[in-house]
Amino acid sequence: MINALRISVCERVVTENVQILTLAEQKERNIPNLFEEEQICYRDNQGQFYLSNDGMVSLIFLRKAKPTNDYLKVKRLLITWDEITFAPAWVLPNKYFGKYQIPNVFKGLKQFCFVADNHLILTKDDRVGRIEL
């Protein structure tokens, strides 16, 4: 299970303090796989479960974080779905995901990770509209 501070789906539907279940955990709980292995299942702090196609997930705020020297500082980062600009932001290259224990939430190599506003944030790489260096 992956604890997260916040998840945003469908452009601005936000749920706070969630636990994201891996596909294996979903199978153990007999949660149906309705989105062909691209399913994100999460539980809110009231115990309610939700299912989303990972293509509908905009942002996942994993935890509080500060960037290190492994991060690339950028002036601005635009997330298209929520039309949010983070300025400045620090992007974590994929090769460091293991070092910083970044969970693989999105199927395949579609994941993009950055720090902004003292939060470690995950999104899909196709949600990043523009990066200003």
C-alpha positions as CSV (number, residue, x, y, z in Angstrom):
1,M,0.0,0.0,0.0
2,I,1.2,3.5,-0.9
3,N,0.3,6.3,1.4
4,A,-0.3,9.6,-0.3
5,L,-1.3,13.1,1.0
6,R,-3.6,13.8,-2.0
7,I,-4.8,12.4,-5.3
8,S,-6.5,14.5,-8.0
9,V,-8.5,12.8,-10.8
10,C,-10.7,14.1,-13.6
11,E,-9.2,17.6,-13.4
12,R,-9.9,18.7,-9.8
13,V,-11.7,15.9,-8.1
14,V,-9.4,15.7,-5.0
15,T,-9.3,13.2,-2.2
16,E,-7.0,13.8,0.8
17,N,-5.0,11.2,2.8
18,V,-5.3,8.2,0.6
19,Q,-3.9,4.7,0.5
20,I,-3.2,3.5,-3.0
21,L,-3.3,-0.3,-3.5
22,T,-1.0,-2.1,-5.9
23,L,-2.5,-4.4,-8.5
24,A,-1.4,-7.4,-6.4
25,E,-3.2,-5.9,-3.3
26,Q,-6.3,-5.3,-5.4
27,K,-6.3,-9.0,-6.5
28,E,-5.9,-10.1,-2.9
29,R,-9.0,-8.1,-1.9
30,N,-11.0,-9.4,-4.9
31,I,-11.3,-5.9,-6.3
32,P,-12.3,-6.2,-10.0
33,N,-9.8,-5.1,-12.6
34,L,-12.1,-2.9,-14.6
35,F,-9.3,-1.0,-16.4
36,E,-7.1,-3.8,-17.8
37,E,-4.1,-3.4,-15.6
38,E,-4.2,0.4,-15.9
39,Q,-6.3,0.7,-12.8
40,I,-5.6,2.8,-9.7
41,C,-7.5,1.9,-6.6
42,Y,-7.3,4.0,-3.6
43,R,-9.0,4.3,-0.2
44,D,-9.9,7.5,1.6
45,N,-9.5,8.0,5.4
46,Q,-13.2,6.9,5.8
47,G,-12.5,3.5,4.3
48,Q,-14.3,4.2,1.0
49,F,-12.6,2.6,-2.1
50,Y,-12.4,4.3,-5.5
51,L,-11.3,3.0,-8.9
52,S,-9.9,5.1,-11.7
53,N,-8.2,4.5,-15.0
54,D,-4.6,5.8,-14.5
55,G,-5.2,8.0,-17.5
56,M,-7.7,10.0,-15.4
57,V,-5.3,10.6,-12.6
58,S,-3.8,14.1,-12.7
59,L,-1.5,14.5,-9.7
60,I,-0.5,12.4,-6.7
61,F,1.0,14.3,-3.8
62,L,3.1,11.5,-2.2
63,R,4.7,13.2,0.8
64,K,6.5,16.3,2.0
65,A,10.0,16.6,0.4
66,K,12.9,18.8,-0.4
67,P,15.0,18.5,-3.5
68,T,18.5,17.3,-3.4
69,N,21.4,17.6,-5.9
70,D,19.9,14.7,-8.0
71,Y,17.0,16.9,-9.0
72,L,17.0,19.3,-11.9
73,K,15.8,22.8,-11.1
74,V,13.4,24.3,-13.6
75,K,11.8,27.7,-13.6
76,R,8.3,26.5,-14.4
77,L,6.4,23.3,-14.9
78,L,2.9,23.3,-16.4
79,I,0.6,20.4,-15.7
80,T,-2.0,20.5,-18.4
81,W,-5.0,18.7,-16.8
82,D,-5.4,20.9,-13.8
83,E,-3.8,23.8,-15.6
84,I,-1.4,24.3,-12.7
85,T,1.9,25.9,-12.9
86,F,4.6,25.1,-10.4
87,A,7.3,27.7,-10.2
88,P,10.0,26.8,-9.4
89,A,10.1,23.0,-9.5
90,W,12.7,20.3,-9.3
91,V,12.4,17.3,-11.6
92,L,13.7,13.9,-10.6
93,P,15.2,11.9,-13.5
94,N,13.8,8.3,-13.7
95,K,17.2,6.8,-12.9
96,Y,16.8,8.1,-9.3
97,F,13.4,6.7,-8.6
98,G,14.8,3.7,-6.8
99,K,17.1,5.8,-4.7
100,Y,14.3,8.0,-3.5
101,Q,11.8,5.1,-3.1
102,I,9.4,6.4,-5.7
103,P,6.6,3.9,-6.2
104,N,5.6,2.8,-9.6
105,V,2.0,3.9,-9.6
106,F,1.5,4.4,-13.4
107,K,1.9,1.4,-15.7
108,G,5.1,1.4,-17.8
109,L,7.5,4.3,-18.1
110,K,4.8,7.0,-18.1
111,Q,5.6,8.4,-14.7
112,F,7.0,11.9,-14.0
113,C,8.2,12.9,-10.6
114,F,9.0,16.4,-9.2
115,V,9.2,18.5,-6.1
116,A,7.3,21.7,-5.8
117,D,5.9,23.6,-2.8
118,N,7.7,21.2,-0.5
119,H,5.8,18.2,-1.9
120,L,6.9,15.1,-3.9
121,I,4.4,14.9,-6.7
122,L,3.8,12.2,-9.3
123,T,2.0,12.5,-12.6
124,K,2.0,10.9,-16.0
125,D,4.6,12.3,-18.4
126,D,1.9,13.2,-20.9
127,R,0.3,15.6,-18.3
128,V,3.4,17.8,-18.4
129,G,2.6,20.4,-21.0
130,R,5.7,22.6,-20.8
131,I,8.9,22.9,-18.8
132,E,10.7,26.2,-18.7
133,L,14.4,25.8,-18.0
